[in-house]
């Protein structure tokens, strides 16, 4: 029983290891430091709460190796405690498959970050949409924002009165 509890704790820890802070407008990566970035300004048109799936590739496919593997191992161990002979083999296989599916689902949910989709009207008149980590409480329609971009990535932050153009 100790092994099962230990495996469950390990699977939970591994599935929660994704760093979703990179998706906020407040965290810069090492390659963004000391780089020239462009600043522009705009006004929030709309705010919508969304989720960012941290462990999905650009084509939307999940990359839950730890969740799948941890769940399969845990399911296999649990299945091994049931029955004997052919029944045990069947229980191990069923437990491993069910555990992999459950582990994948758990890791998907624990790898999501709360985020906002911001539609912003830029000063040049064009509208853009930015998705970044944050809460709908952080932004509101009509709010002035500062946009920082390096040409590939962009982030929005509230524009305060002491920020000038």
NORKAHU-V202527 format. One record per pair of residues at least 6 apart in sequence whose C-alpha atoms are under 8 Angstrom apart, sorted by sequence separation. I is the first residue (numbers start at 1). J is the second residue. D is the distance in Angstrom with one decimal. If there is no record, write none. Layout:
i=I j=J d=D
i=I j=J d=D
This chain:
i=21 j=27 d=6.5
i=22 j=28 d=7.0
i=56 j=62 d=4.4
i=57 j=63 d=7.0
i=82 j=88 d=5.8
i=121 j=127 d=4.4
i=122 j=128 d=7.4
i=148 j=154 d=5.5
i=149 j=155 d=6.6
i=22 j=29 d=7.2
i=55 j=62 d=6.1
i=56 j=63 d=5.7
i=81 j=88 d=7.6
i=120 j=127 d=5.5
i=121 j=128 d=6.6
i=147 j=154 d=6.7
i=148 j=155 d=5.5
i=55 j=63 d=5.6
i=80 j=88 d=5.9
i=83 j=91 d=7.8
i=119 j=127 d=6.7
i=120 j=128 d=5.4
i=147 j=155 d=5.7
i=148 j=156 d=6.6
i=55 j=64 d=6.8
i=79 j=88 d=6.8
i=80 j=89 d=7.4
i=82 j=91 d=6.5
i=119 j=128 d=5.7
i=120 j=129 d=6.2
i=147 j=156 d=4.7
i=119 j=129 d=4.4
i=120 j=130 d=7.8
i=146 j=156 d=5.6
i=147 j=157 d=6.7
i=80 j=91 d=6.6
i=118 j=129 d=5.4
i=119 j=130 d=6.6
i=145 j=156 d=6.2
i=146 j=157 d=5.4
i=79 j=91 d=4.6
i=80 j=92 d=5.2
i=117 j=129 d=6.7
i=118 j=130 d=5.2
i=145 j=157 d=5.5
i=146 j=158 d=6.2
i=79 j=92 d=4.1
i=117 j=130 d=5.7
i=118 j=131 d=6.3
i=145 j=158 d=4.5
i=146 j=159 d=5.3
i=78 j=92 d=7.3
i=79 j=93 d=7.4
i=117 j=131 d=4.4
i=144 j=158 d=6.3
i=145 j=159 d=4.5
i=76 j=91 d=7.7
i=77 j=92 d=7.0
i=79 j=94 d=7.2
i=116 j=131 d=5.6
i=117 j=132 d=6.8
i=143 j=158 d=7.3
i=144 j=159 d=5.4
i=76 j=92 d=4.6
i=79 j=95 d=5.0
i=115 j=131 d=6.8
i=116 j=132 d=5.7
i=143 j=159 d=7.9
i=144 j=160 d=8.0
i=75 j=92 d=7.1
i=76 j=93 d=6.5
i=78 j=95 d=6.6
i=79 j=96 d=7.5
i=115 j=132 d=5.4
i=116 j=133 d=6.2
i=76 j=94 d=7.7
i=77 j=95 d=7.7
i=115 j=133 d=3.9
i=116 j=134 d=5.8
i=75 j=94 d=7.7
i=76 j=95 d=4.9
i=77 j=96 d=8.0
i=114 j=133 d=6.0
i=115 j=134 d=4.6
i=116 j=135 d=6.0
i=139 j=158 d=7.4
i=75 j=95 d=4.1
i=76 j=96 d=4.3
i=113 j=133 d=6.7
i=114 j=134 d=6.2
i=115 j=135 d=5.9
i=116 j=136 d=6.0
i=74 j=95 d=7.8
i=75 j=96 d=4.4
i=114 j=135 d=6.8
i=115 j=136 d=7.8
i=74 j=96 d=7.1
i=75 j=97 d=7.3
i=72 j=95 d=7.1
i=73 j=96 d=6.2
i=75 j=98 d=6.6
i=76 j=99 d=7.5
i=132 j=155 d=7.1
i=72 j=96 d=4.0
i=75 j=99 d=4.4
i=130 j=154 d=7.4
i=71 j=96 d=7.0
i=72 j=97 d=6.0
i=74 j=99 d=6.4
i=75 j=100 d=7.5
i=130 j=155 d=7.2
i=72 j=98 d=7.2
i=73 j=99 d=7.3
i=130 j=156 d=7.6
i=71 j=98 d=7.8
i=72 j=99 d=4.5
i=73 j=100 d=7.9
i=71 j=99 d=4.1
i=72 j=100 d=4.3
i=70 j=99 d=7.8
i=71 j=100 d=4.4
i=72 j=101 d=7.9
i=70 j=100 d=7.2
i=71 j=101 d=7.2
i=68 j=99 d=7.4
i=69 j=100 d=6.3
i=71 j=102 d=6.4
i=72 j=103 d=7.5
i=68 j=100 d=4.2
i=71 j=103 d=4.3
i=67 j=100 d=7.0
i=68 j=101 d=6.6
i=70 j=103 d=6.5
i=71 j=104 d=7.5
i=20 j=54 d=6.4
i=68 j=102 d=7.8
i=69 j=103 d=7.6
i=19 j=54 d=7.7
i=68 j=103 d=5.1
i=18 j=54 d=6.8
i=67 j=103 d=4.4
i=68 j=104 d=5.0
i=18 j=55 d=7.5
i=67 j=104 d=4.8
i=67 j=105 d=7.8
i=65 j=104 d=8.0
i=67 j=106 d=7.1
i=64 j=104 d=5.8
i=67 j=107 d=5.4
i=64 j=107 d=6.7
i=64 j=108 d=7.4
i=62 j=108 d=7.7
i=15 j=66 d=6.6
i=14 j=66 d=6.6
i=15 j=67 d=6.1
i=14 j=67 d=7.7
i=55 j=108 d=7.5
i=11 j=66 d=7.3
i=53 j=108 d=7.2
i=11 j=67 d=6.7
i=55 j=111 d=6.4
i=54 j=111 d=5.4
i=53 j=111 d=6.0
i=54 j=112 d=5.9
i=11 j=70 d=5.3
i=53 j=112 d=4.6
i=54 j=113 d=7.1
i=10 j=70 d=7.9
i=11 j=71 d=7.2
i=52 j=112 d=5.4
i=53 j=113 d=6.6
i=51 j=112 d=6.0
i=52 j=113 d=5.1
i=8 j=70 d=7.9
i=51 j=113 d=5.5
i=52 j=114 d=6.5
i=7 j=70 d=7.4
i=51 j=114 d=4.8
i=52 j=115 d=6.3
i=50 j=114 d=6.3
i=51 j=115 d=5.2
i=49 j=114 d=7.4
i=50 j=115 d=5.1
i=51 j=116 d=7.6
i=8 j=74 d=6.9
i=49 j=115 d=5.9
i=50 j=116 d=5.3
i=7 j=74 d=6.3
i=49 j=116 d=4.5
i=50 j=117 d=6.4
i=48 j=116 d=5.6
i=49 j=117 d=6.3
i=47 j=116 d=6.5
i=48 j=117 d=5.1
i=4 j=74 d=6.6
i=47 j=117 d=5.8
i=48 j=118 d=6.7
i=47 j=118 d=4.9
i=46 j=118 d=6.0
i=47 j=119 d=6.6
i=4 j=77 d=7.2
i=45 j=118 d=7.5
i=46 j=119 d=5.2
i=4 j=78 d=7.3
i=44 j=118 d=6.7
i=45 j=119 d=5.3
i=46 j=120 d=7.3
i=44 j=119 d=6.0
i=45 j=120 d=5.3
i=44 j=120 d=4.5
i=45 j=121 d=6.4
i=43 j=120 d=5.5
i=44 j=121 d=6.4
i=42 j=120 d=6.1
i=43 j=121 d=5.3
i=42 j=121 d=5.4
i=43 j=122 d=6.6
i=42 j=122 d=4.2
i=43 j=123 d=8.0
i=41 j=122 d=6.1
i=42 j=123 d=5.4
i=52 j=133 d=7.5
i=40 j=122 d=7.7
i=41 j=123 d=6.2
i=40 j=123 d=7.7
i=49 j=135 d=6.9
i=49 j=136 d=5.8
i=48 j=136 d=6.7
i=47 j=136 d=6.4
i=15 j=106 d=7.6
i=16 j=107 d=7.3
i=20 j=111 d=7.9
i=24 j=115 d=8.0
i=11 j=103 d=7.9
i=15 j=107 d=5.0
i=20 j=112 d=7.9
i=47 j=139 d=6.9
i=18 j=111 d=6.3
i=20 j=113 d=6.1
i=47 j=140 d=6.3
i=16 j=110 d=5.9
i=46 j=140 d=7.0
i=47 j=141 d=6.7
i=15 j=110 d=6.6
i=16 j=111 d=6.6
i=44 j=139 d=7.6
i=46 j=141 d=5.2
i=15 j=111 d=7.2
i=44 j=140 d=6.6
i=45 j=141 d=5.0
i=44 j=141 d=4.9
i=45 j=142 d=6.2
i=43 j=141 d=7.6
i=44 j=142 d=5.2
i=43 j=142 d=5.7
i=44 j=143 d=5.3
i=43 j=143 d=5.5
i=44 j=144 d=6.5
i=43 j=144 d=4.5
i=44 j=145 d=7.0
i=42 j=144 d=5.9
i=43 j=145 d=5.8
i=41 j=144 d=7.3
i=42 j=145 d=5.4
i=41 j=145 d=5.8
i=42 j=146 d=6.6
i=41 j=146 d=4.7
i=42 j=147 d=7.3
i=40 j=146 d=6.0
i=41 j=147 d=5.7
i=25 j=132 d=6.5
i=39 j=146 d=6.9
i=40 j=147 d=5.1
i=24 j=132 d=5.2
i=25 j=133 d=7.0
i=39 j=147 d=5.6
i=40 j=148 d=6.7
i=23 j=132 d=5.2
i=24 j=133 d=4.1
i=39 j=148 d=4.7
i=23 j=133 d=4.9
i=24 j=134 d=6.2
i=38 j=148 d=5.7
i=39 j=149 d=6.6
i=37 j=148 d=6.4
i=38 j=149 d=5.3
i=21 j=133 d=7.2
i=37 j=149 d=5.5
i=38 j=150 d=6.2
i=20 j=133 d=7.7
i=37 j=150 d=4.7
i=38 j=151 d=8.0
i=36 j=150 d=7.1
i=37 j=151 d=7.9
i=35 j=150 d=8.0
i=41 j=165 d=7.9
i=25 j=155 d=5.0
i=24 j=155 d=7.7
i=25 j=156 d=6.0
i=25 j=157 d=6.5
